[in-house]
Amino acid sequence: MSQAESGTTSRWPVAAALGALGVVFGDIGTSPLYAFKECFLSGHGAEVTQTNLVGAASLIVWSLLFIVGFKYLRMILRLDNRGEGGVLALAALIRNAVPGEKNQKWFFMLGLFGAALIYADGMLTPAISVLSAVEGLKTVKPLVEAFPQITKSEHLIPLIAIVILVGLFAIQRHGTEKVGKLFGPIVLAWFGVLAITGIVSLAQTPRVLWALSPTTAVNFLIHEWKHGLPLLAAVFLAVTGGEALYADLGHFGRRPIRMAWWGVVCPALVLNYLGQAALLERQPEIMAGENASPFFHLIDPDRFPGLNILLVVLAVFATIIASQALISGAFSLTAQAIQLNCLPRLRIFHTSVTEKGQIYLPMVNWLLAIACVLLVAIFQSSEALAAAYGIAIALTMTATSVLFWAAARKIWQWSVAKAAILSCIFLGVDVAFLAANSLKIHDGGWLPLVVASAVMFLMTTWTWGRNRSAIQFARQRIPLGDLLDQVARGTIPRVRGTAIFMTGQADAVPVPLLHNLKHNGVIHERLILLHVLTLDVAVAAKEERFEFKDLGQGFHNVIMRFGFAEEPDVPQALKEGMPPEIGYHPGRTSFFLGRETIVTGKACTSKHRVRLAIFASMLRNATPASAYFKLPPNRVVELGAQVTL
């Protein structure tokens, strides 16, 4: 049994499923606000007819069942990396399964690109979700009559959305431990409203139930082939939260996520989309009006204005929760990338004393906030933002399908035929949606691609720079055996105490130790050469945490291993696992670290010079190793080292 499964056995599955509603399904749960109407908007949508309405609803329903229900819940969620999910965790899992294989690099690069695309989605989802919810104010007639500027002003709705988004990002530093307890019940109420409003509308036009037949979806695409790709792009908006199911696997496990989907989320979404189709069949003029929002018209704004405004308020809360889930996901993804050495160390705050997964990264938070505000200010409406939305997730899902092929072959040991059949089916659907979303590139779809490319460039630049500096250090390194020989001859004076030298290579003399010898001419009587490794697994097993080796002459080589989802607390790990005979005393041991300064050499080409300048800037702004590894500040000695690249 995997950790993803076993991690939930201590909790009541229903309670865990309720918690999963807010975090996991917030994004896909708010898609009814804008997905169905996009199929029929003038300019690119289908004609509002009975056949097309039922066909569009059928296409959405079966996309949900296949992509979310089968692909992710049935198949992809089984690929957990010791309980952790997401495209980056999957790439690390494959890399760990095929060490040394030449293709492993490309699989991991594909995972990096998928992770970069999720940043783009994290920028777009809060903007389009909150904006689409606030646009519901236009359907509340008493409010519009009292404040006519709501519909007359082009900037009031975007301004309200911006205020909500700024408030959302401003409270991130306080953490989500207390607010998170409200997420499940609020989203449960949201899905309840989705189901009830859908049932009420569906009861008035039950023939829409023909949408439950898969042949209806196929006939719709054949009948509307001229609008085929734009329609698929609109339909894809209904499944854009599917990747979040996998990314949040580590928080809840497979069973609660599946329970929440089949017990609450899927029925509510299906009923609501069918209800919107039934409503437009009775009142097709809704799509011709200024406020073309079938979702908010499910509660008649003329007959029930009070309920309508409550629906708007609930929608705003639901989109805030959906945005919170994407923001928290970006924090977790960044922490994973840092541990896998794909990004420089950033300042991470833990906002809960009981849940280690609740973290806050100020730089990531405010970069996302600025991006969301700019998007709302530039695009002004959810309809315009929809043109930029979708292509990033379509690419991520395609990358996940390719990685599924590798995982099925290398991890599950499937035959080529078995893995190819299912992978080709997944890729066929993903490529169709990707082709549809590619039509959006000219109208705004280029934006998430540019953002993802920039993030990918920074990730690869950091990895490239670290590799170059490692090669340079390797040229200057002194074999550890040579130093031990000098110590054995008694040529180096020694002082009392224990010193820990952090090193990147277990078989060489650490650079800080060389500098200490150069400037002070002495070494401690006990030296621990500590090499911290990050594994391609989420959590390191207890038996693989440490590796000890007595080198003689008071030298000890210690390798400490963490998983990429763990918090690298070095002093705590040393306290728990260090054998007493080594002589480690927390309050009397000094940590020696190196701090690198990058200098560009004369032989460096102009192309590499720019990239090295970016790498040097990232290195300067990285969080110091002492803070990242949680070393006691009063026991740390940093020695500088200049590296010419």
Secondary structure, 3 states (H helix, E strand, C coil): CCHHHHCCCCCCHHHHHHHHHHHHCHHHHCHHHCHHHHCCCCCCCCCCCHHHHHHHHHHHHHHHHHHHHHHHHHHHHHCCECCECCHHHHHHHHHHHCCCCCCHHHHHHHHHHHHHHHHHHHHHHHHHHHHHHHHHHHHCHHHHHHCCHHHHCCCHHHHHHHHHHHHHHHHHHHCCHHHHHHHHHHHHHHHHHHHHHHHHHHHHCHHHHHHHCHHHHHHHHHHCHHHHHHHHHHHHHHHCCHHHHHHCHHHHCHHHHHHHHHHHHHHHHHHHHHHHHHHHHHCHHHHHCCCCCCCCCCCCCCCCHHHHHHHHHHHHHHHHHHHHHHHHHHHHHHHHHHHCCCCCCCCCEECCCCCCCCEECHHHHHHHHHHHHHHHHHHCCHHHHHCCCCHHHHHHHHHHHHHHHHHHHHCCCCCHHHHHHHHHHHHHHHHHHHHHHHCCHHHHHHHHHHHHHHHHHHHHHHHHHHHHHHHHHHHHCCEHHHHHHHHHCCCCCEEEEEEEEECCCCCECCHHHHHHHHHHCCEEEEEEEEEEEEECCCCCCHHHCEEEEEEECCEEEEEEEEECCCCCCHHHHHHHHCCHHHCCCCCCEEEEEEEEEEECCCCCCHHHHHHHHHHHHHHHCCCCHHHHCCCCHHHEEEEEEEEEC
